[in-house]
Amino acid sequence: GAVHWDTDWPLLLGAAGIEDIDRMEYRIHYPAPLGSPQRQWLVNITRRSLHQASDRLSAVDRARIEASLDASNPEGIERSSSVFADTTRVVHTGVRPD
């Protein structure tokens, strides 16, 4: 799973005995208008995020996100020509010694 708070991951991983710790950061940028594969990717991560955070969202925010996922909505992810994606991911890796 993903953890979204500020944590010194190299320190924590090292304290857990993990070695050869590395950090990779990559940006995903899909400008508008999105092609079909990019729209599907955005729909998938938005659905997953909604599922994971639903209990922490207000009813208004949840409704707005659900509306963006409605395939019949002309302003939604699947139909709007102005939808874009821009995100950064950070991955920490390491090796557990034998």
N, C-alpha and C positions, 0 to 999 in steps of 0.2 A: 504494500500500500504506500501511499504518499503521505508525507508529513509536511505541513505547511507553516511551521513556526521557526523563528530564528534560533538555531541550535548550532553549537560548534561541533559539527559531525565528525571531523577528523579527530578531535579530542575524545569524543565519546567512543568512536570506533577503536581508537588506539587503546583506551582504557579497557575495552572489551577483548583486547588481545588481537585485534585485526592488524595486519601488516600491509605494507605497500599500498597505502591509502592514496587514492587519486580522486580528483574532482574534475568533472566535465560539465561544461555549460554549453547549451546549444539553444539557438533561437529558431522558432518556427514563425515564418511570416508569409502569409498568403494574402496578397492585395485583392481588393475588389476589382471586378466581379470574380467570385470564386467559381472554379470549375466543379463538375460533379463529384470527383473524388475528394476534393477539399471540403465541399459542403457536407458530404457524408461523414468525413472525419470530424468536422465541427459539431454536427448533430450528435455523433456518438459521444464525444467528450462532454458536451453540454448535458446530455441525458445522464451520463455517469456522474457528473458533478452535482446535478440536481438530486439524484438518488442519494449521494453521499452526504449532502449538506441540507437536505430538505427540512429536517427538524430544527435547523438553526436559521432558517430564512423566515422573513415575515410573509404573511399571506399575500401581500401585494407583490413582493419580489418573486415568490414562487409562481404566482399567476403570470407575471411578465415573462419569466423564463419559459414556462409552459407554452405561452402564446408564441414565443420565438421558435418553438419546436413544432408548432402546428403547420403541417405541410400545406394547408389551404390558406394560410395567412400570407398576404402579399408582402408584408413587412418582415416575415419570418426568415429564418436561416435558409430554407430551401428555395425561396422565391425572390428575395430582395437582391437587387443588383448592387446594393451598397454594403453588403455584409463582407467583412474581412476577418482575418485571424492574425494575431500577433501575440506570441507568448514566448517565455523563456523557461527552460527546464534545467535543473541542476541534478546531476547524478554523482553520487559518491560510490566508489568501488574499493575493494580491498580483498586481501587474501587471509583466510583463517589458517594459521599454521597447523600442521599435522601433529 
